[in-house]
Structures are given as structure tokens and as C-alpha cells.
Amino acid sequence: MMIKYEPIIYWSEVDQAFIVEVPELPGCAAAGKTYQAAVQNAEVVIREWIETAQELGRSIPEPKGRLLFA
């Protein structure tokens, strides 16, 4: 599965980790001690979010591409 959702990645001093949020998928977020680990964890969480939504019969938002948050 190709991940097409735009992540927002930032460093959290409180958590001492990189945080990845996926605004198009409510509640979808991951963390990692390195940038690469955070992105890899986010890819897993995105897949799991989609699988869970499918199992529950919920709609899955279409990726919108570049978001204008920054």
C-alpha cells in the first residue's frame, strides 16, 4: 500500500521524540526517537488506521495532497 497522506513531523521536547501527525486521519499519530523511526512508525499506524476503519465499516478519507498548515 502506498501511503499518500501528508504527515506533519516535529520534535517534541516534552517527549524527547519526533512526532508524526496525519491530520487527514483523525487521531492518527506516531512517535520515534529518530526522524526515520518516527516516519516508519507512522507508516505502520496509517495502515492500521485504514484497516481498522475498513473493519468497522467507516469511511476512509481520500488523500488531499499538500495541506496548507505551515
N, C-alpha and C positions, 0 to 999 in steps of 0.2 A: 504494500500500500504506500503510495507516495503521499507524504504529508504536505498539504498546500495551505495550511493555516499559518497566519503571521504570528510569530511569537514576540513577546516583549521580554527582553533579558536585562537584568540589572543585578548589581551587587548589593547584598543586604548586610550591613554592619551588625545588626542585631543577631542574625542567623549565622553570620560568618560563612555565607554561601552565595552562589549565584542563584537567582530565582528566575524561572521562566513562567510567564503567564500567557494564556491563549484566550484573549478577550472574546473571540467568536464562539468559544465553547465554555459556557458558564461554569465556573468552579474548577476549570482545568488549569492546573499549575504543577510545577515540579521544581526541585532544587538539586544542587550539586556543589561539591567543594571546588570543582573547576568548571570553567565555562563549558568545556566539552562534555563533562559528566552531566551538567545541568541540561544541555541540549539532548543528549542521549536519553536521559530520564524523561524529558518532555515528550520525546517521540513515543516512548512506551505508554505514557499516560494518555496521550492523544488517541492512540489505538484503543486503549482500554475504555476511554470515554465513549468512543464511537461504538465499540462492541456492546457496551452496557446500554447505550441509548437504543441500539437495534433490538437487543433482548427485551427491553421494556416497551418497545413499540413507540418510542419517542422520535420526533423529527430531528434530523441532523442538519445543522445549518450548512449551506454551501459556502466554501471559502470565498471571501470577497476580494482577496488580494491585498494590496498595500492599504493599511489603515492610516488614518491621519491623527494619531495620538500624540506624536512627538512634535 
